[in-house]
Amino acid sequence: MFRFFKKKPPAPGGSQAVAPTAEPPAETTDAASDTADAASTRPDDISAAALPTPAAVAPAGAADAVAASAPAVPEPAEPEPESAEPVSESRSRPEAGPASEPGPSPAPADFAPPPPAPVAATEMAPAAPADAVAEAPADSAPRKASWLSRLKQGLSRTGQSLGGLFVGVKVDENLFDELESALIMADAGIEATEKLLNALRAHVKKARIEDAAQVKTALRQLLADHLRPLERRFDLGQARPLVVMIAGVNGAGKTTSIGKLAHAFQREGASVLLAAGDTFRAAAREQLVEWGSRNNVSVIAQDGGDPAAVAFDAVNAGRARGMGVVMVDTAGRLPTQLHLMEELKKIRRVIGKADAAAPHEVLLVVDGNTGQNALAQIRAFDAAIGLTGLVVTKLDGTAKGGTLAAVAAGSQGVRPIPVYWIGVGEGMEDLQPFVADEFAGALLAD
């Protein structure tokens, strides 16, 4: 018994080494008892080399103890597969956040998304034409075929009326009488109808045509030649910024056409700025802002402000920002509303104060279903603000299409104003440049 108490003093020495850890005495006693139990359980493993373990807890020998224990314990071998697993996960799943942060160089570079378009819409505009030109050969033919089919479908009413006259008939005066009635019913007007039929009679007589199908081919060529003065390419590079003032009556599709034109101009590489000058119609400003959001273009707008002031600010903003096109929306109005037509003249004058050469283009949006009434609109707006071009919309319903032949003939005192675009639907691509040959073929269902 005496020898046992004499042998126990080394244990208090170990507890003194643990004391700096500021642990409670009870835990120290438990550690000592655990050490004693381990020594009594495995007496063969406790050797002189293992006795300094109490000293390893001391701060002074911590580094030496870790260095000495590293080879003995297989823990250093385990971190290697653990560090290898995040690397493989970062390659297969780059979206893993903190796990792939130790080596972010390769993974984010491989899987980084392209920069969002709205961040640099203006700066990215010059790259758009190259992409459009590169893609044009691949999808231009199907897109053109789809456009022509929609145009023929939109003008199917006139196409069936005119095209059906050449089936199983003789080439005589009765055929020309039927053609005269069909052209007038298609809103071509008296002047255009007489001009076309006189030229057709002369051609048939000179070429001695006796086949009705050949008469139809000749009429298509004459109609295309008649409409060709209206065909003109819209020049985006004539000024910078190109200020475009757009007018039209309510319901003609003016604001929608502005949104489609913004899309078309951007595809050609031009940066666009819109001005919400229609401050009379309810929700007109919100509608234009929505189109601006779809096209990622800015909109200059004022809540209930003066439309002339909005146009003035937009032209100045376009010059300051180096924009390519500034389109000014105006309030829809009827030509008979003289006080509103006077305000339209005011907007044009104020735009000229912001830029002496502006507006460079003054467009009128015309509903293709209005027939001969479109001639009165064109004449009134042209007298007020000096039109430079037309946009004919809604040729996808009951439109007859012959109105353009009347415009080309100068019916009712209307001068042949160029038709820049025609629309056959609500989609972004449903507003296309006017081509006389395509339009003549659609009118005759050819």
Secondary structure, DSSP 8 states (H G I E B T S, - for coil): -HHHHHH-THHHHHHHHHGGG---HHHHHHHHHHHHHHHHH-TTT--TTTTTHHHHTSGGGHHHHHHHHTTTSSGGGSHHHHHHHHHHHHHH-TT--GGGTTSTTHHHHHH-----GGGGHHHHGGGHHHHHHHHHHHHHHHHHHHHHHHHHHHTHHHHHHHHGGGSS--SSHHHHHHHHHHHHHTT-HHHHHHHHHHHHHHHHHHHT---HHHHHHHHHHHHHHHHGGGB----GGGSSSEEEEEEE-TTS-HHHHHHHHHHHHHHTT--EEEEE---SSTTHHHHHHHHHHHHT-EEE--TT--HHHHHHHHHHHHHHHT-SEEEEE-----TT-HHHHHHHHHHHHHHHHH-TT--SEEEEEEETTSTTHHHHHHHHHHHHH---EEEEE-TTSS---THHHHHHHTGGG-----EEEEE-SSSGGGEEE--HHHHHHHHTT-
